Amino acid sequence: MDLSQAIECANALVFPGFLVDDASLAAERGRNEDVLTTLMSAWAAAPAGKEAFSFELVRTLADRNRDVCDRYGTERLRNVSPACLARSLSTSDLIHAVAVLQHRKDAKVAALAGPDARDLGVAWVDAPVSGMVVGIDIETTDRDPARGYIINVGLEFMTIGPGARPHDPFAGYFGLPEMYAEKGVPLADIHKISWSDLEGKRSFREDAQVQEALLAAMCAYPFMAHNAAFEDSWFMLHIDGYAEARKAGRVVPIDTRDICRRVDPEVRTLPRESRPAALESWARRRGTLKPHESERHLGLDDVELMLATVQAEFAARNML
C-alpha cells in the first residue's frame, strides 16, 4: 500500500456498525492497521511542517479501529501481534535521554556510547545525573494502542539528586464502552481493575482536560517510564498533540528499563528467563520492593516503585 492509497483509505467513510460478520470485521481491522503503519511511518519520516497529512487523521483512524476490534472481540486478538506498538525507543532517543539528565550535548554522549550505542552504559556513569522528571505509568486493555483503551494513569514528579523523593502524585481511572460491563475489563488478571472502578467514568480519549494536563507535564519535564516505548506508542494515538510535540522535540522519554539493562551489572549475570530488567525483579535487587511483595501493576503504585528504584540504582552507581 502506498501513501496516497493509505490516505484515501483513512479518509473513507466507514461505519463499523454496518460490519456485522467476523470476516468483514477482521478484514477491516487488518486494512486499518496496514494503513496506520503506513501513515505513521510516512509522517515520522517527513520533515516537520512538510507532512502530507495531519496526524489527527492517524488518531481518528485508530479510534475507528478500536470500535471494529470491540465488535470483533478483543479477546480473540490476544495472540495477534501488535501493529502499532514500538518494541523500543530509537538509539537517538536513548542517547538524548542521557544527554538531558547529564546536561550536555548529544554528540558527547554519542561519542562515549559508540556505534549503535552499544556502550551507552559507559556514558550513563560518566557524569552525574540530575533534574526534574515526571514518572508515568499507564494500564491498558490491550498491548496495541490501536485496539485498546487507557483505563488508568499514574503520574508523579521527582527532582533527581541525593535524597530525592517523589511528590505531587496523580492517579486517574477512565471508562470503557458499555459492552465491557458484561464482558469484563480486558487484562484484569494483570492490573486487577474491575468494571466498578470504571463505571460512569469518561473515556481517556474523551477527556481533553486530562490529555492537555499530561501533555503539559511531559513538555515541561522529561518523562520516565519502565519500557517507555510502550507509553510513547500509546500516547501517540491517545493524546491529542502528543505526536506533534514529540516530533518537535518538546517531549523527551526516558526508559528506566534500558537504564537497568545498561547500568546494573547484575542483569548480565542473571538468567534471561528470570526477566532481570523487569521492574519487580530490579526493585527487589535494589531493596525498594521486599522479597514477599509483588509489583502492583497499577499506575501510581508502579510509578512510585520505578522512581524509588531508579533513584536507588543511581545512588548505587555513584551517579548522583
C-alpha positions as CSV (number, residue, x, y, z in Angstrom):
1,M,0.0,0.0,0.0
2,D,1.5,3.4,-1.0
3,L,0.9,6.6,0.9
4,S,-1.8,8.0,-1.4
5,Q,-3.8,4.8,-1.0
6,A,-3.3,4.9,2.7
7,I,-4.6,8.5,3.0
8,E,-7.6,7.6,0.8
9,C,-8.4,4.6,3.0
10,A,-8.1,6.7,6.2
11,N,-10.4,9.4,4.8
12,A,-13.0,6.9,3.6
13,L,-16.4,6.9,5.3
14,V,-16.8,3.6,7.1
15,F,-19.5,2.8,9.7
16,P,-18.3,-0.1,11.8
17,G,-21.9,-0.8,12.8
18,F,-22.6,-2.0,9.3
19,L,-19.8,-4.6,9.6
20,V,-21.7,-7.5,11.2
21,D,-19.8,-10.7,10.3
22,D,-16.5,-11.9,11.5
23,A,-14.9,-11.9,8.1
24,S,-15.7,-8.3,7.3
25,L,-14.7,-7.1,10.8
26,A,-11.3,-9.0,10.6
27,A,-10.7,-7.6,7.1
28,E,-11.5,-4.1,8.2
29,R,-9.1,-4.4,11.2
30,G,-6.3,-5.7,9.0
31,R,-6.8,-2.9,6.5
32,N,-7.0,-0.2,9.2
33,E,-3.7,-1.4,10.8
34,D,-1.9,-1.6,7.5
35,V,-3.0,2.0,6.8
36,L,-2.0,3.1,10.3
37,T,1.6,1.7,10.0
38,T,2.0,3.2,6.5
39,L,0.8,6.7,7.7
40,M,2.8,6.7,10.9
41,S,6.0,5.8,9.1
42,A,5.4,8.4,6.4
43,W,4.5,11.1,9.0
44,A,7.6,10.4,11.1
45,A,9.9,10.4,8.0
46,A,8.6,13.7,6.6
47,P,10.4,17.0,7.7
48,A,8.4,19.0,10.3
49,G,5.8,21.1,8.5
50,K,6.1,19.1,5.3
51,E,3.9,16.2,6.2
52,A,1.3,15.2,3.6
53,F,-1.5,15.0,6.2
54,S,-2.3,15.9,9.7
55,F,-1.6,13.4,12.5
56,E,-5.2,13.9,13.5
57,L,-6.0,11.6,10.6
58,V,-4.0,8.8,12.3
59,R,-5.6,9.3,15.7
60,T,-9.1,9.3,14.1
61,L,-8.4,6.1,12.3
62,A,-7.1,4.5,15.5
63,D,-10.3,5.5,17.2
64,R,-12.3,3.9,14.4
65,N,-10.2,0.7,14.6
66,R,-10.9,0.4,18.3
67,D,-14.6,0.2,17.6
68,V,-14.0,-2.5,15.0
69,C,-11.9,-4.5,17.5
70,D,-14.6,-4.2,20.2
71,R,-17.2,-5.6,17.8
72,Y,-14.9,-8.4,16.7
73,G,-13.9,-9.3,20.2
74,T,-10.5,-8.1,21.6
75,E,-10.1,-11.4,23.4
76,R,-9.8,-13.1,20.0
77,L,-6.9,-10.8,19.1
78,R,-4.8,-11.6,22.2
79,N,-2.3,-13.6,20.2
80,V,-2.3,-11.3,17.2
81,S,1.0,-9.3,17.1
82,P,0.5,-5.6,17.8
83,A,0.7,-3.4,14.7
84,C,1.2,0.0,16.3
85,L,3.4,-0.8,19.4
86,A,7.1,0.0,19.2
87,R,9.5,-2.6,20.7
88,S,11.9,0.0,22.0
89,L,12.9,3.7,21.8
90,S,15.3,4.6,19.0
91,T,19.0,4.8,19.5
92,S,18.9,8.6,19.2
93,D,16.1,8.7,21.9
94,L,18.3,6.7,24.3
95,I,21.3,8.9,23.7
96,H,19.3,12.0,24.1
97,A,17.9,10.8,27.5
98,V,21.4,10.5,28.9
99,A,22.3,13.9,27.5
100,V,19.3,15.6,29.1
101,L,19.9,14.1,32.5
102,Q,23.6,14.9,32.4
103,H,23.0,18.4,30.9
104,R,25.4,18.0,28.0
105,K,25.3,17.6,24.2
106,D,24.0,14.5,22.5
107,A,27.3,14.4,20.5
108,K,29.3,14.0,23.6
109,V,27.1,11.1,24.8
110,A,27.1,9.5,21.3
111,A,31.0,9.6,21.2
112,L,31.1,7.7,24.5
113,A,28.3,5.3,23.6
114,G,30.0,4.2,20.4
115,P,28.3,2.7,17.3
116,D,24.7,1.8,17.8
117,A,25.0,3.0,21.4
118,R,26.5,-0.4,22.4
119,D,28.4,1.3,25.2
120,L,25.7,3.6,26.4
121,G,26.2,2.2,29.9
122,V,29.7,3.8,29.9
123,A,28.1,7.2,29.0
124,W,25.5,6.8,31.8
125,V,28.1,6.5,34.5
126,D,30.5,9.1,33.0
127,A,28.8,12.1,34.6
128,P,26.3,12.9,37.4
129,V,22.6,12.9,36.6
130,S,20.1,15.5,37.9
131,G,17.0,17.4,37.2
132,M,13.2,17.2,37.4
133,V,11.4,14.3,35.8
134,V,7.9,13.1,35.7
135,G,7.3,9.4,36.2
136,I,4.3,7.9,34.3
137,D,2.7,4.5,34.1
138,I,-0.5,3.5,32.3
139,E,-2.7,0.5,32.5
140,T,-4.5,-0.6,29.3
141,T,-6.9,-3.1,27.9
142,D,-4.6,-4.4,25.2
143,R,-0.9,-4.3,24.1
144,D,-1.8,-2.4,20.8
145,P,-2.8,1.2,21.2
146,A,-5.0,1.0,18.1
147,R,-7.0,-1.8,19.6
148,G,-7.4,-1.0,23.3
149,Y,-8.0,1.8,25.8
150,I,-6.1,3.6,28.6
151,I,-8.0,2.9,31.8
152,N,-5.6,4.0,34.5
153,V,-2.8,6.7,34.6
154,G,-0.4,7.3,37.4
155,L,2.0,10.3,37.5
156,E,4.4,11.8,40.0
157,F,7.3,14.3,39.9
158,M,10.8,13.9,41.3
159,T,14.0,16.0,41.2
160,I,16.8,13.5,40.8
161,G,19.5,14.0,43.3
162,P,20.7,12.8,46.7
163,G,17.7,12.1,49.0
164,A,15.1,12.7,46.2
165,R,11.5,11.8,46.9
166,P,8.5,11.7,44.5
167,H,5.9,14.4,45.0
168,D,2.6,15.7,43.6
169,P,1.0,12.4,42.7
170,F,-1.9,12.0,40.3
171,A,-4.0,8.9,39.7
172,G,-7.0,8.6,37.4
173,Y,-9.4,6.0,36.0
174,F,-11.0,6.2,32.6
175,G,-14.1,4.5,31.2
176,L,-14.8,1.8,28.6
177,P,-17.6,1.1,26.2
178,E,-20.7,-0.2,28.0
179,M,-20.2,-3.7,26.4
180,Y,-17.4,-4.3,28.9
181,A,-19.8,-4.1,31.8
182,E,-20.9,-7.6,30.8
183,K,-17.8,-8.9,29.2
184,G,-15.5,-7.7,31.9
185,V,-12.4,-5.5,31.8
186,P,-9.7,-6.9,29.5
187,L,-6.4,-7.9,31.1
188,A,-8.0,-7.6,34.6
189,D,-5.9,-10.7,35.6
190,I,-2.8,-8.3,35.3
191,H,-4.0,-4.9,36.5
192,K,-6.9,-6.1,38.7
193,I,-9.1,-3.2,37.5
194,S,-12.8,-4.1,37.5
195,W,-15.9,-2.6,35.9
196,S,-16.8,-1.0,39.3
197,D,-13.6,1.1,39.1
198,L,-14.5,2.4,35.7
199,E,-18.3,2.6,35.7
200,G,-19.5,6.1,34.9
201,K,-16.0,7.4,34.1
202,R,-15.3,9.4,30.9
203,S,-13.0,7.6,28.4
204,F,-9.4,8.8,28.2
205,R,-9.9,9.8,24.5
206,E,-12.9,11.9,25.5
207,D,-11.1,13.6,28.5
208,A,-9.4,16.6,26.8
209,Q,-8.6,18.2,30.1
210,V,-6.5,15.2,31.3
211,Q,-4.9,14.8,27.9
212,E,-3.8,18.5,28.0
213,A,-2.5,18.3,31.6
214,L,-0.5,15.2,30.8
215,L,1.0,16.7,27.6
216,A,1.8,19.9,29.5
217,A,3.7,17.9,32.2
218,M,5.6,15.9,29.6
219,C,6.5,19.1,27.6
220,A,7.8,20.7,30.9
221,Y,9.9,17.8,32.1
222,P,11.4,14.6,30.6
223,F,9.1,11.6,31.4
224,M,10.3,8.4,32.8
225,A,8.6,5.0,32.3
226,H,9.7,1.4,32.6
227,N,9.7,0.3,28.9
228,A,8.9,3.9,27.8
229,A,8.3,2.7,24.2
230,F,5.0,1.3,25.5
231,E,3.8,4.7,26.9
232,D,5.2,6.5,23.9
233,S,3.3,4.3,21.5
234,W,0.0,4.7,23.4
235,F,0.3,8.4,23.8
236,M,0.9,8.8,20.1
237,L,-2.6,7.5,19.4
238,H,-4.4,8.6,22.5
239,I,-3.2,12.1,23.5
240,D,-4.1,14.9,21.1
241,G,-1.0,16.9,20.2
242,Y,1.5,14.4,21.6
243,A,2.9,13.1,18.3
244,E,3.4,16.7,17.1
245,A,5.1,17.7,20.3
246,R,7.3,14.5,20.3
247,K,8.4,15.2,16.7
248,A,9.2,18.8,17.6
249,G,11.5,17.6,20.4
250,R,9.3,19.0,23.2
251,V,8.7,15.6,24.7
252,V,11.7,13.5,26.0
253,P,11.0,9.9,27.0
254,I,13.5,8.2,29.3
255,D,13.3,4.4,29.6
256,T,14.2,3.1,33.0
257,R,14.2,-0.5,31.8
258,D,17.0,0.5,29.4
259,I,18.8,2.2,32.3
260,C,18.6,-1.0,34.3
261,R,20.0,-3.1,31.4
262,R,22.8,-0.7,30.8
263,V,23.9,0.2,34.3
264,D,23.0,-2.7,36.7
265,P,25.9,-5.2,36.3
266,E,23.7,-8.0,37.8
267,V,21.5,-8.0,34.7
268,R,24.3,-9.6,32.7
269,T,24.8,-12.5,35.2
270,L,21.1,-13.4,35.8
271,P,19.3,-16.0,33.6
272,R,17.3,-14.3,30.8
273,E,14.2,-16.3,31.7
274,S,14.2,-14.5,35.1
275,R,13.5,-11.2,33.4
276,P,16.2,-9.4,35.3
277,A,15.2,-6.0,33.9
278,A,11.6,-6.3,34.8
279,L,10.6,-3.6,37.3
280,E,9.7,-6.2,40.0
281,S,13.0,-8.1,39.7
282,W,15.0,-4.9,39.6
283,A,13.2,-3.4,42.6
284,R,13.9,-6.5,44.7
285,R,17.6,-6.3,43.9
286,R,17.7,-2.6,44.8
287,G,15.7,-3.2,48.0
288,T,12.8,-1.0,47.0
289,L,10.5,-4.0,47.0
290,K,10.6,-6.5,49.8
291,P,11.1,-10.2,48.9
292,H,7.5,-11.1,49.8
293,E,6.0,-8.2,47.9
294,S,4.9,-8.0,44.3
295,E,4.6,-5.2,41.8
296,R,1.0,-3.9,41.8
297,H,0.6,-3.3,38.1
298,L,-1.4,-0.2,38.8
299,G,-0.4,3.3,37.5
300,L,0.6,5.3,40.6
301,D,2.0,2.4,42.6
302,D,4.3,1.4,39.7
303,V,5.4,5.0,39.2
304,E,6.4,5.3,42.8
305,L,8.2,1.9,42.7
306,M,10.0,2.9,39.5
307,L,11.2,6.3,40.7
308,A,12.4,4.8,44.0
309,T,14.3,2.0,42.1
310,V,16.0,4.2,39.5
311,Q,17.0,6.6,42.3
312,A,18.5,3.7,44.3
313,E,20.3,2.5,41.1
314,F,21.8,5.9,40.5
315,A,22.9,6.1,44.1
316,A,24.4,2.6,44.0
317,R,26.5,3.5,40.9
318,N,27.6,6.9,42.3
319,M,25.7,8.7,39.6
320,L,24.2,11.4,41.7
